[in-house]
Amino acid sequence: MEASAQPMACPDCHALTDDLATHERWHSRLVHDIAVAVDKENKRREAAGAR
């Protein structure tokens, strides 16, 4: 008989997840998307300030 997988806690956000690898990829994507958005906003503000 196969044992059911126990949810694991994410070391970053402490959420319980059945698939930690997928959850970690989601974190990586989230951090990337936030960094891109911050970079775009900074460039937009610099362009607006140069006027």
N, CA, C and O atoms as a GROMACS GRO file, in nm:
protein
  204
    1MET      N    1   0.085  -0.119   0.000
    1MET     CA    2   0.000   0.000   0.000
    1MET      C    3   0.088   0.124   0.000
    1MET      O    4   0.183   0.134   0.078
    2GLU      N    5   0.056   0.217  -0.087
    2GLU     CA    6   0.134   0.339  -0.101
    2GLU      C    7   0.092   0.443   0.001
    2GLU      O    8  -0.028   0.464   0.023
    3ALA      N    9   0.189   0.507   0.064
    3ALA     CA   10   0.158   0.613   0.161
    3ALA      C   11   0.125   0.741   0.085
    3ALA      O   12   0.190   0.773  -0.014
    4SER      N   13   0.025   0.814   0.132
    4SER     CA   14  -0.009   0.940   0.067
    4SER      C   15   0.097   1.045   0.099
    4SER      O   16   0.153   1.047   0.209
    5ALA      N   17   0.123   1.129   0.003
    5ALA     CA   18   0.225   1.233   0.021
    5ALA      C   19   0.174   1.337   0.121
    5ALA      O   20   0.061   1.383   0.112
    6GLN      N   21   0.258   1.370   0.214
    6GLN     CA   22   0.222   1.473   0.312
    6GLN      C   23   0.257   1.610   0.254
    6GLN      O   24   0.363   1.626   0.194
    7PRO      N   25   0.171   1.707   0.271
    7PRO     CA   26   0.204   1.842   0.225
    7PRO      C   27   0.331   1.892   0.295
    7PRO      O   28   0.353   1.865   0.413
    8MET      N   29   0.412   1.965   0.220
    8MET     CA   30   0.535   2.022   0.275
    8MET      C   31   0.517   2.172   0.287
    8MET      O   32   0.446   2.234   0.208
    9ALA      N   33   0.582   2.230   0.386
    9ALA     CA   34   0.575   2.375   0.406
    9ALA      C   35   0.682   2.442   0.322
    9ALA      O   36   0.797   2.398   0.320
   10CYS      N   37   0.644   2.546   0.253
   10CYS     CA   38   0.738   2.624   0.174
   10CYS      C   39   0.831   2.700   0.269
   10CYS      O   40   0.783   2.764   0.362
   11PRO      N   41   0.962   2.693   0.249
   11PRO     CA   42   1.053   2.765   0.338
   11PRO      C   43   1.044   2.917   0.325
   11PRO      O   44   1.086   2.990   0.415
   12ASP      N   45   0.989   2.965   0.212
   12ASP     CA   46   0.978   3.110   0.191
   12ASP      C   47   0.853   3.170   0.251
   12ASP      O   48   0.858   3.275   0.314
   13CYS      N   49   0.738   3.102   0.230
   13CYS     CA   50   0.612   3.162   0.274
   13CYS      C   51   0.537   3.075   0.375
   13CYS      O   52   0.432   3.115   0.426
   14HIS      N   53   0.588   2.956   0.402
   14HIS     CA   54   0.532   2.864   0.500
   14HIS      C   55   0.396   2.807   0.458
   14HIS      O   56   0.326   2.747   0.540
   15ALA      N   57   0.358   2.825   0.331
   15ALA     CA   58   0.234   2.764   0.282
   15ALA      C   59   0.255   2.614   0.269
   15ALA      O   60   0.365   2.569   0.236
   16LEU      N   61   0.151   2.538   0.294
   16LEU     CA   62   0.157   2.394   0.273
   16LEU      C   63   0.127   2.364   0.128
   16LEU      O   64   0.033   2.418   0.070
   17THR      N   65   0.208   2.276   0.068
   17THR     CA   66   0.189   2.242  -0.072
   17THR      C   67   0.221   2.095  -0.095
   17THR      O   68   0.309   2.040  -0.030
   18ASP      N   69   0.149   2.033  -0.186
   18ASP     CA   70   0.175   1.894  -0.221
   18ASP      C   71   0.290   1.884  -0.320
   18ASP      O   72   0.355   1.779  -0.329
   19ASP      N   73   0.318   1.991  -0.394
   19ASP     CA   74   0.422   1.990  -0.497
   19ASP      C   75   0.514   2.109  -0.473
   19ASP      O   76   0.495   2.217  -0.529
   20LEU      N   77   0.614   2.087  -0.389
   20LEU     CA   78   0.703   2.196  -0.350
   20LEU      C   79   0.783   2.252  -0.468
   20LEU      O   80   0.807   2.372  -0.474
   21ALA      N   81   0.823   2.166  -0.561
   21ALA     CA   82   0.901   2.212  -0.677
   21ALA      C   83   0.819   2.311  -0.762
   21ALA      O   84   0.871   2.414  -0.804
   22THR      N   85   0.693   2.279  -0.785
   22THR     CA   86   0.606   2.369  -0.862
   22THR      C   87   0.583   2.499  -0.785
   22THR      O   88   0.584   2.607  -0.844
   23HIS      N   89   0.563   2.488  -0.657
   23HIS     CA   90   0.542   2.607  -0.574
   23HIS      C   91   0.665   2.697  -0.576
   23HIS      O   92   0.651   2.820  -0.582
   24GLU      N   93   0.785   2.639  -0.572
   24GLU     CA   94   0.909   2.719  -0.578
   24GLU      C   95   0.924   2.787  -0.713
   24GLU      O   96   0.973   2.900  -0.720
   25ARG      N   97   0.884   2.720  -0.822
   25ARG     CA   98   0.888   2.784  -0.954
   25ARG      C   99   0.792   2.902  -0.958
   25ARG      O  100   0.822   3.006  -1.018
   26TRP      N  101   0.675   2.887  -0.893
   26TRP     CA  102   0.579   2.997  -0.886
   26TRP      C  103   0.642   3.116  -0.814
   26TRP      O  104   0.627   3.231  -0.858
   27HIS      N  105   0.713   3.090  -0.703
   27HIS     CA  106   0.781   3.198  -0.630
   27HIS      C  107   0.883   3.268  -0.720
   27HIS      O  108   0.890   3.391  -0.723
   28SER      N  109   0.961   3.191  -0.794
   28SER     CA  110   1.063   3.248  -0.881
   28SER      C  111   0.998   3.338  -0.987
   28SER      O  112   1.047   3.447  -1.015
   29ARG      N  113   0.888   3.291  -1.044
   29ARG     CA  114   0.818   3.369  -1.146
   29ARG      C  115   0.761   3.498  -1.085
   29ARG      O  116   0.767   3.605  -1.146
   30LEU      N  117   0.705   3.487  -0.966
   30LEU     CA  118   0.648   3.602  -0.898
   30LEU      C  119   0.755   3.708  -0.872
   30LEU      O  120   0.734   3.826  -0.899
   31VAL      N  121   0.870   3.666  -0.821
   31VAL     CA  122   0.980   3.760  -0.794
   31VAL      C  123   1.028   3.824  -0.924
   31VAL      O  124   1.055   3.944  -0.927
   32HIS      N  125   1.038   3.745  -1.030
   32HIS     CA  126   1.080   3.798  -1.160
   32HIS      C  127   0.981   3.903  -1.211
   32HIS      O  128   1.021   4.012  -1.253
   33ASP      N  129   0.853   3.870  -1.205
   33ASP     CA  130   0.750   3.964  -1.254
   33ASP      C  131   0.750   4.094  -1.173
   33ASP      O  132   0.731   4.202  -1.230
   34ILE      N  133   0.770   4.085  -1.043
   34ILE     CA  134   0.775   4.205  -0.959
   34ILE      C  135   0.898   4.289  -0.996
   34ILE      O  136   0.888   4.411  -1.006
   35ALA      N  137   1.011   4.225  -1.016
   35ALA     CA  138   1.134   4.298  -1.052
   35ALA      C  139   1.117   4.369  -1.186
   35ALA      O  140   1.160   4.483  -1.201
   36VAL      N  141   1.055   4.304  -1.282
   36VAL     CA  142   1.031   4.367  -1.413
   36VAL      C  143   0.937   4.486  -1.398
   36VAL      O  144   0.961   4.591  -1.458
   37ALA      N  145   0.831   4.471  -1.320
   37ALA     CA  146   0.736   4.581  -1.300
   37ALA      C  147   0.802   4.700  -1.230
   37ALA      O  148   0.777   4.814  -1.268
   38VAL      N  149   0.887   4.674  -1.131
   38VAL     CA  150   0.957   4.782  -1.061
   38VAL      C  151   1.052   4.853  -1.156
   38VAL      O  152   1.060   4.976  -1.157
   39ASP      N  153   1.124   4.777  -1.237
   39ASP     CA  154   1.216   4.836  -1.334
   39ASP      C  155   1.142   4.925  -1.434
   39ASP      O  156   1.187   5.035  -1.464
   40LYS      N  157   1.030   4.877  -1.485
   40LYS     CA  158   0.949   4.957  -1.580
   40LYS      C  159   0.899   5.086  -1.514
   40LYS      O  160   0.903   5.192  -1.575
   41GLU      N  161   0.853   5.075  -1.390
   41GLU     CA  162   0.802   5.193  -1.320
   41GLU      C  163   0.915   5.294  -1.296
   41GLU      O  164   0.895   5.414  -1.311
   42ASN      N  165   1.032   5.245  -1.257
   42ASN     CA  166   1.145   5.336  -1.236
   42ASN      C  167   1.183   5.407  -1.365
   42ASN      O  168   1.209   5.527  -1.363
   43LYS      N  169   1.185   5.336  -1.477
   43LYS     CA  170   1.216   5.398  -1.606
   43LYS      C  171   1.110   5.499  -1.645
   43LYS      O  172   1.142   5.605  -1.698
   44ARG      N  173   0.982   5.467  -1.618
   44ARG     CA  174   0.874   5.559  -1.650
   44ARG      C  175   0.887   5.687  -1.569
   44ARG      O  176   0.867   5.797  -1.621
   45ARG      N  177   0.921   5.674  -1.440
   45ARG     CA  178   0.936   5.792  -1.355
   45ARG      C  179   1.056   5.875  -1.397
   45ARG      O  180   1.050   5.998  -1.394
   46GLU      N  181   1.166   5.809  -1.435
   46GLU     CA  182   1.284   5.882  -1.480
   46GLU      C  183   1.252   5.961  -1.608
   46GLU      O  184   1.294   6.076  -1.623
   47ALA      N  185   1.178   5.900  -1.699
   47ALA     CA  186   1.140   5.967  -1.823
   47ALA      C  187   1.046   6.085  -1.795
   47ALA      O  188   1.059   6.190  -1.858
   48ALA      N  189   0.955   6.069  -1.702
   48ALA     CA  190   0.862   6.177  -1.667
   48ALA      C  191   0.935   6.291  -1.598
   48ALA      O  192   0.899   6.407  -1.615
   49GLY      N  193   1.038   6.259  -1.520
   49GLY     CA  194   1.114   6.362  -1.449
   49GLY      C  195   1.207   6.439  -1.539
   49GLY      O  196   1.248   6.550  -1.506
   50ALA      N  197   1.242   6.382  -1.653
   50ALA     CA  198   1.335   6.447  -1.747
   50ALA      C  199   1.264   6.553  -1.832
   50ALA      O  200   1.330   6.628  -1.904
   51ARG      N  201   1.135   6.559  -1.824
   51ARG     CA  202   1.059   6.655  -1.907
   51ARG      C  203   1.065   6.794  -1.853
   51ARG      O  204   1.006   6.885  -1.912
   0.00000   0.00000   0.00000
